[in-house]
Amino acid sequence: MKCLKCDSTDFETKNLRFSSELKGETIDVIIPSYVCKSCQNPLLDTQQMSVYRRTVADGYRKKHNLLTSHEIIEYRTKLGMNQTEFARYLNVGEASIKRWETYFIQDASQDDHIRLKCDEAYAETNFLNIQSQHSEPDIFRGNRKFSLELFQHVALFLIEQTNASILFLNKLHFYVDFLNFHKTKRGVTGARYVTLKYGPCPDEYKSLYETLVTMRVIEKIDAYIFKTLVSPDLSLFDDDERESLLSILEIVKKKGVQHLYHLSHQEKGFVETNECDFISYAFAEDLKI
């Protein structure tokens, strides 16, 4: 190997920063490169050039929240598939897999397709978003459509303000929605609630909270405790809804979350609804708080 600038053959390897233009954007990357000891001119061999192209492509992907080549390979590996099998599973050409696993960038629709077929949590989030669009407002949803966004920000508020475990957070969700229904004949989030042995809980609460983890708005500390990664946006709620949130928080501050936990087991809606059945918001008329 000879330096293209001074003809020296004495090289060392350094991690160097390179800037590259890709799709009209500048992407900075740091990769290993040969450097001429005489004139410090960098020189990439075939293997380093391949690493460079992939790293630039992945830099662009990260910037636009697309799966990187490594993440696509990781999905395929977890499924135990070779490229031919993976292509068949995704219903795309094998050439597409080969390109995506190197430095050819998938578009947003292709990226979404890969995630839906390979990421259970992403598919669950997609399902919940569809549910938000197609759920019908009825007495089991507090006379409104389910809103994942509003549920998210109620959760953020409750986690941030109480540091309660999921066991208690479920009861706080119940009281926020049912208290608001008691006042306005409408819930806050459109969530349905079911009777479980440890009290009233949002339907599919585990999936809902796992979705919030996947969305990176909360982080799981252990099996029962979460912390917020973003702040709740209270501007999404009207005055009555904010008042319901603050009223439940005030009770927690005065009497503690255990008070509401035990009280929820005495609520008529919980007592008179069969286990695992949906609780009618009509029971909000008899709330003990």
C-alpha beads as a LAMMPS data file, in Angstrom:
LAMMPS data file: protein, C-alpha beads

289 atoms
288 bonds

1 atom types
1 bond types

-500.0 500.0 xlo xhi
-500.0 500.0 ylo yhi
-500.0 500.0 zlo zhi

Masses

1 110.0

Atoms # bond

1 1 1 0.000 0.000 0.000
2 1 1 1.374 3.355 -1.036
3 1 1 0.331 6.838 0.078
4 1 1 -1.456 8.658 -2.749
5 1 1 0.040 11.948 -1.639
6 1 1 3.724 11.274 -0.879
7 1 1 4.295 7.670 -2.041
8 1 1 5.305 6.542 1.467
9 1 1 4.548 2.941 2.426
10 1 1 4.733 3.500 6.195
11 1 1 1.242 3.615 7.753
12 1 1 -0.390 3.464 11.172
13 1 1 -4.062 2.950 12.102
14 1 1 -6.081 5.707 13.789
15 1 1 -9.736 6.345 14.532
16 1 1 -10.534 9.384 12.387
17 1 1 -13.559 11.607 11.961
18 1 1 -14.981 11.842 8.435
19 1 1 -17.850 13.964 7.133
20 1 1 -20.035 12.648 4.335
21 1 1 -22.976 13.985 2.362
22 1 1 -25.943 11.600 2.224
23 1 1 -29.401 12.462 0.903
24 1 1 -28.613 16.157 1.217
25 1 1 -27.411 15.901 4.832
26 1 1 -23.963 15.928 6.422
27 1 1 -23.212 12.860 8.522
28 1 1 -20.122 12.775 10.776
29 1 1 -18.644 9.382 11.641
30 1 1 -15.520 8.067 13.373
31 1 1 -13.971 4.936 11.870
32 1 1 -10.538 3.229 11.798
33 1 1 -8.336 4.379 8.925
34 1 1 -4.789 3.954 7.760
35 1 1 -2.764 7.170 8.124
36 1 1 0.499 7.908 6.376
37 1 1 3.178 8.450 9.017
38 1 1 4.992 10.828 6.731
39 1 1 2.262 13.249 5.651
40 1 1 -0.730 12.171 7.804
41 1 1 -2.849 11.565 4.714
42 1 1 -5.678 9.055 5.475
43 1 1 -6.208 6.037 3.253
44 1 1 -9.098 3.571 3.434
45 1 1 -8.691 0.052 2.129
46 1 1 -11.619 -1.957 0.722
47 1 1 -12.724 -3.280 4.119
48 1 1 -12.463 0.108 5.805
49 1 1 -14.396 1.717 2.953
50 1 1 -17.192 -0.806 3.481
51 1 1 -17.247 0.015 7.205
52 1 1 -17.276 3.713 6.339
53 1 1 -20.262 3.420 3.996
54 1 1 -22.248 1.334 6.471
55 1 1 -21.433 3.664 9.370
56 1 1 -22.539 6.718 7.379
57 1 1 -25.761 4.980 6.371
58 1 1 -26.418 3.966 9.981
59 1 1 -25.713 7.527 11.120
60 1 1 -28.437 8.727 8.764
61 1 1 -30.778 5.958 9.941
62 1 1 -30.303 6.885 13.600
63 1 1 -30.923 10.537 12.813
64 1 1 -34.249 9.608 11.201
65 1 1 -35.268 6.910 13.707
66 1 1 -34.823 4.079 11.210
67 1 1 -33.491 0.648 12.064
68 1 1 -29.726 0.382 11.615
69 1 1 -28.150 -2.436 9.616
70 1 1 -27.065 -4.061 12.886
71 1 1 -30.615 -3.913 14.283
72 1 1 -32.038 -5.532 11.135
73 1 1 -29.431 -8.307 11.361
74 1 1 -30.290 -8.696 15.048
75 1 1 -34.004 -9.157 14.254
76 1 1 -33.151 -11.824 11.668
77 1 1 -30.759 -13.595 14.042
78 1 1 -33.308 -13.676 16.869
79 1 1 -35.779 -15.304 14.492
80 1 1 -33.133 -17.893 13.586
81 1 1 -33.383 -17.146 9.857
82 1 1 -30.895 -16.779 7.033
83 1 1 -31.346 -13.959 4.535
84 1 1 -33.462 -16.066 2.172
85 1 1 -35.822 -17.149 4.961
86 1 1 -36.023 -13.628 6.362
87 1 1 -36.897 -12.224 2.932
88 1 1 -39.645 -14.807 2.580
89 1 1 -40.949 -13.940 6.079
90 1 1 -41.070 -10.222 5.242
91 1 1 -42.431 -10.920 1.757
92 1 1 -39.647 -8.934 0.084
93 1 1 -36.852 -9.829 -2.325
94 1 1 -33.675 -11.338 -0.900
95 1 1 -31.737 -8.516 -2.534
96 1 1 -33.582 -6.051 -0.280
97 1 1 -32.361 -7.879 2.827
98 1 1 -28.776 -7.893 1.550
99 1 1 -28.974 -4.156 0.852
100 1 1 -30.620 -3.223 4.167
101 1 1 -28.006 -5.190 6.106
102 1 1 -25.236 -3.152 4.514
103 1 1 -25.435 0.500 3.468
104 1 1 -28.659 0.850 1.468
105 1 1 -31.256 2.688 3.551
106 1 1 -34.830 1.438 3.823
107 1 1 -37.608 4.021 3.542
108 1 1 -40.002 4.761 6.424
109 1 1 -42.736 2.403 5.191
110 1 1 -40.256 -0.469 4.796
111 1 1 -38.872 0.270 8.257
112 1 1 -42.370 0.171 9.739
113 1 1 -43.050 -3.141 7.999
114 1 1 -39.886 -4.721 9.438
115 1 1 -40.740 -3.554 12.973
116 1 1 -44.334 -4.795 12.772
117 1 1 -43.177 -8.246 11.668
118 1 1 -40.240 -8.542 14.071
119 1 1 -40.904 -6.448 17.192
120 1 1 -43.734 -7.652 19.420
121 1 1 -43.782 -4.470 21.500
122 1 1 -43.864 -2.269 18.383
123 1 1 -46.718 -4.336 16.985
124 1 1 -48.561 -3.946 20.298
125 1 1 -48.114 -0.171 20.158
126 1 1 -49.448 -0.166 16.615
127 1 1 -52.455 -2.208 17.779
128 1 1 -53.159 0.260 20.591
129 1 1 -52.986 3.177 18.157
130 1 1 -55.480 1.388 15.901
131 1 1 -57.662 0.746 18.944
132 1 1 -57.550 4.478 19.680
133 1 1 -58.913 5.178 16.209
134 1 1 -61.578 2.482 16.145
135 1 1 -62.768 2.126 19.741
136 1 1 -66.377 3.198 20.175
137 1 1 -67.303 5.475 23.089
138 1 1 -69.657 3.638 25.438
139 1 1 -70.403 3.268 29.140
140 1 1 -67.423 0.932 29.574
141 1 1 -65.055 3.584 28.146
142 1 1 -66.546 6.541 29.964
143 1 1 -68.437 7.720 26.869
144 1 1 -65.297 8.518 24.883
145 1 1 -62.842 6.854 22.514
146 1 1 -59.723 5.384 24.047
147 1 1 -56.753 7.738 23.698
148 1 1 -53.286 6.256 24.129
149 1 1 -51.900 9.792 24.249
150 1 1 -54.132 10.840 27.153
151 1 1 -53.506 7.557 28.983
152 1 1 -49.773 8.163 28.531
153 1 1 -49.889 11.627 30.075
154 1 1 -52.092 10.537 32.972
155 1 1 -49.527 7.788 33.637
156 1 1 -46.641 10.265 33.405
157 1 1 -48.379 12.592 35.859
158 1 1 -49.155 9.823 38.355
159 1 1 -45.669 8.289 38.189
160 1 1 -43.936 11.642 38.478
161 1 1 -46.066 12.848 41.380
162 1 1 -46.441 9.662 43.440
163 1 1 -43.583 7.260 42.616
164 1 1 -46.165 4.533 43.209
165 1 1 -45.810 0.949 42.022
166 1 1 -48.002 -0.385 39.224
167 1 1 -50.236 -2.036 41.851
168 1 1 -51.232 1.397 43.147
169 1 1 -50.977 3.248 39.824
170 1 1 -53.784 1.047 38.475
171 1 1 -56.100 2.278 41.242
172 1 1 -55.122 5.894 40.641
173 1 1 -55.959 5.521 36.936
174 1 1 -59.346 4.093 37.929
175 1 1 -60.134 6.978 40.239
176 1 1 -59.020 9.678 37.790
177 1 1 -61.312 8.334 35.063
178 1 1 -64.265 7.492 37.299
179 1 1 -64.090 10.736 39.287
180 1 1 -64.148 12.738 36.068
181 1 1 -67.116 10.681 34.845
182 1 1 -68.875 11.358 38.151
183 1 1 -68.539 15.101 37.483
184 1 1 -68.952 15.344 33.704
185 1 1 -70.366 12.013 32.420
186 1 1 -67.098 11.512 30.534
187 1 1 -63.927 9.698 31.503
188 1 1 -60.499 11.168 30.861
189 1 1 -58.718 8.485 28.820
190 1 1 -61.417 6.211 27.399
191 1 1 -59.742 3.241 29.101
192 1 1 -61.829 0.247 30.130
193 1 1 -61.403 -1.185 33.639
194 1 1 -61.665 -4.785 34.764
195 1 1 -62.057 -6.401 38.166
196 1 1 -58.992 -8.363 39.212
197 1 1 -58.256 -9.901 42.595
198 1 1 -56.097 -6.895 43.508
199 1 1 -58.752 -4.340 42.593
200 1 1 -59.975 -2.422 39.543
201 1 1 -57.293 -2.111 36.827
202 1 1 -57.072 -0.678 33.321
203 1 1 -57.781 -3.410 30.779
204 1 1 -54.494 -4.814 29.420
205 1 1 -52.541 -2.528 31.770
206 1 1 -49.353 -4.579 31.341
207 1 1 -49.412 -4.069 27.572
208 1 1 -50.210 -0.381 28.009
209 1 1 -47.254 0.204 30.315
210 1 1 -44.907 -1.939 28.206
211 1 1 -45.948 0.203 25.242
212 1 1 -45.009 3.367 27.151
213 1 1 -41.625 1.767 27.866
214 1 1 -41.229 0.961 24.159
215 1 1 -42.156 4.558 23.314
216 1 1 -39.367 5.632 25.686
217 1 1 -41.563 7.937 27.734
218 1 1 -41.109 5.832 30.883
219 1 1 -38.428 3.422 32.060
220 1 1 -38.923 0.253 34.086
221 1 1 -36.849 0.295 37.284
222 1 1 -37.957 -3.163 38.376
223 1 1 -40.996 -5.388 37.843
224 1 1 -43.326 -2.896 39.540
225 1 1 -41.698 0.550 39.550
226 1 1 -41.322 3.026 36.692
227 1 1 -39.736 6.429 36.263
228 1 1 -40.641 9.112 33.750
229 1 1 -38.321 10.031 30.881
230 1 1 -40.455 12.960 29.687
231 1 1 -42.723 15.374 31.529
232 1 1 -46.529 15.090 31.427
233 1 1 -48.269 17.645 29.221
234 1 1 -51.230 18.910 31.240
235 1 1 -52.288 21.211 28.396
236 1 1 -53.834 18.118 26.787
237 1 1 -56.518 18.071 29.501
238 1 1 -59.458 20.410 29.951
239 1 1 -60.115 22.144 33.275
240 1 1 -62.361 19.378 34.625
241 1 1 -59.853 16.678 33.661
242 1 1 -56.972 18.546 35.292
243 1 1 -59.094 19.034 38.400
244 1 1 -59.737 15.276 38.536
245 1 1 -56.003 14.559 38.279
246 1 1 -55.187 17.081 41.006
247 1 1 -58.017 15.871 43.252
248 1 1 -56.707 12.305 43.235
249 1 1 -53.175 13.565 43.852
250 1 1 -54.430 15.599 46.827
251 1 1 -55.982 12.480 48.368
252 1 1 -52.719 10.596 47.855
253 1 1 -50.761 13.362 49.577
254 1 1 -53.163 13.490 52.522
255 1 1 -53.972 9.811 53.013
256 1 1 -51.455 7.854 50.924
257 1 1 -51.854 5.484 47.984
258 1 1 -52.728 2.568 50.272
259 1 1 -55.897 4.388 51.332
260 1 1 -57.125 4.479 47.728
261 1 1 -55.963 0.904 47.153
262 1 1 -58.109 -0.406 50.001
263 1 1 -61.004 1.927 49.171
264 1 1 -61.075 0.664 45.569
265 1 1 -61.900 -2.833 46.837
266 1 1 -64.997 -1.410 48.499
267 1 1 -66.279 0.451 45.439
268 1 1 -69.658 -0.755 44.237
269 1 1 -68.333 -1.128 40.685
270 1 1 -65.657 -3.536 41.890
271 1 1 -67.872 -5.469 44.314
272 1 1 -70.765 -5.954 41.876
273 1 1 -68.742 -6.757 38.727
274 1 1 -67.635 -10.307 38.072
275 1 1 -63.891 -10.970 38.021
276 1 1 -62.287 -10.054 34.676
277 1 1 -65.469 -8.317 33.459
278 1 1 -65.524 -4.661 32.421
279 1 1 -66.689 -2.198 35.071
280 1 1 -69.441 0.155 33.918
281 1 1 -68.688 3.826 34.439
282 1 1 -72.294 4.108 35.678
283 1 1 -70.921 2.962 39.037
284 1 1 -69.105 6.313 39.241
285 1 1 -72.325 7.709 40.737
286 1 1 -71.538 5.775 43.943
287 1 1 -67.800 6.549 44.306
288 1 1 -66.722 6.460 47.942
289 1 1 -64.291 9.358 47.481

Bonds

1 1 1 2
2 1 2 3
3 1 3 4
4 1 4 5
5 1 5 6
6 1 6 7
7 1 7 8
8 1 8 9
9 1 9 10
10 1 10 11
11 1 11 12
12 1 12 13
13 1 13 14
14 1 14 15
15 1 15 16
16 1 16 17
17 1 17 18
18 1 18 19
19 1 19 20
20 1 20 21
21 1 21 22
22 1 22 23
23 1 23 24
24 1 24 25
25 1 25 26
26 1 26 27
27 1 27 28
28 1 28 29
29 1 29 30
30 1 30 31
31 1 31 32
32 1 32 33
33 1 33 34
34 1 34 35
35 1 35 36
36 1 36 37
37 1 37 38
38 1 38 39
39 1 39 40
40 1 40 41
41 1 41 42
42 1 42 43
43 1 43 44
44 1 44 45
45 1 45 46
46 1 46 47
47 1 47 48
48 1 48 49
49 1 49 50
50 1 50 51
51 1 51 52
52 1 52 53
53 1 53 54
54 1 54 55
55 1 55 56
56 1 56 57
57 1 57 58
58 1 58 59
59 1 59 60
60 1 60 61
61 1 61 62
62 1 62 63
63 1 63 64
64 1 64 65
65 1 65 66
66 1 66 67
67 1 67 68
68 1 68 69
69 1 69 70
70 1 70 71
71 1 71 72
72 1 72 73
73 1 73 74
74 1 74 75
75 1 75 76
76 1 76 77
77 1 77 78
78 1 78 79
79 1 79 80
80 1 80 81
81 1 81 82
82 1 82 83
83 1 83 84
84 1 84 85
85 1 85 86
86 1 86 87
87 1 87 88
88 1 88 89
89 1 89 90
90 1 90 91
91 1 91 92
92 1 92 93
93 1 93 94
94 1 94 95
95 1 95 96
96 1 96 97
97 1 97 98
98 1 98 99
99 1 99 100
100 1 100 101
101 1 101 102
102 1 102 103
103 1 103 104
104 1 104 105
105 1 105 106
106 1 106 107
107 1 107 108
108 1 108 109
109 1 109 110
110 1 110 111
111 1 111 112
112 1 112 113
113 1 113 114
114 1 114 115
115 1 115 116
116 1 116 117
117 1 117 118
118 1 118 119
119 1 119 120
120 1 120 121
121 1 121 122
122 1 122 123
123 1 123 124
124 1 124 125
125 1 125 126
126 1 126 127
127 1 127 128
128 1 128 129
129 1 129 130
130 1 130 131
131 1 131 132
132 1 132 133
133 1 133 134
134 1 134 135
135 1 135 136
136 1 136 137
137 1 137 138
138 1 138 139
139 1 139 140
140 1 140 141
141 1 141 142
142 1 142 143
143 1 143 144
144 1 144 145
145 1 145 146
146 1 146 147
147 1 147 148
148 1 148 149
149 1 149 150
150 1 150 151
151 1 151 152
152 1 152 153
153 1 153 154
154 1 154 155
155 1 155 156
156 1 156 157
157 1 157 158
158 1 158 159
159 1 159 160
160 1 160 161
161 1 161 162
162 1 162 163
163 1 163 164
164 1 164 165
165 1 165 166
166 1 166 167
167 1 167 168
168 1 168 169
169 1 169 170
170 1 170 171
171 1 171 172
172 1 172 173
173 1 173 174
174 1 174 175
175 1 175 176
176 1 176 177
177 1 177 178
178 1 178 179
179 1 179 180
180 1 180 181
181 1 181 182
182 1 182 183
183 1 183 184
184 1 184 185
185 1 185 186
186 1 186 187
187 1 187 188
188 1 188 189
189 1 189 190
190 1 190 191
191 1 191 192
192 1 192 193
193 1 193 194
194 1 194 195
195 1 195 196
196 1 196 197
197 1 197 198
198 1 198 199
199 1 199 200
200 1 200 201
201 1 201 202
202 1 202 203
203 1 203 204
204 1 204 205
205 1 205 206
206 1 206 207
207 1 207 208
208 1 208 209
209 1 209 210
210 1 210 211
211 1 211 212
212 1 212 213
213 1 213 214
214 1 214 215
215 1 215 216
216 1 216 217
217 1 217 218
218 1 218 219
219 1 219 220
220 1 220 221
221 1 221 222
222 1 222 223
223 1 223 224
224 1 224 225
225 1 225 226
226 1 226 227
227 1 227 228
228 1 228 229
229 1 229 230
230 1 230 231
231 1 231 232
232 1 232 233
233 1 233 234
234 1 234 235
235 1 235 236
236 1 236 237
237 1 237 238
238 1 238 239
239 1 239 240
240 1 240 241
241 1 241 242
242 1 242 243
243 1 243 244
244 1 244 245
245 1 245 246
246 1 246 247
247 1 247 248
248 1 248 249
249 1 249 250
250 1 250 251
251 1 251 252
252 1 252 253
253 1 253 254
254 1 254 255
255 1 255 256
256 1 256 257
257 1 257 258
258 1 258 259
259 1 259 260
260 1 260 261
261 1 261 262
262 1 262 263
263 1 263 264
264 1 264 265
265 1 265 266
266 1 266 267
267 1 267 268
268 1 268 269
269 1 269 270
270 1 270 271
271 1 271 272
272 1 272 273
273 1 273 274
274 1 274 275
275 1 275 276
276 1 276 277
277 1 277 278
278 1 278 279
279 1 279 280
280 1 280 281
281 1 281 282
282 1 282 283
283 1 283 284
284 1 284 285
285 1 285 286
286 1 286 287
287 1 287 288
288 1 288 289
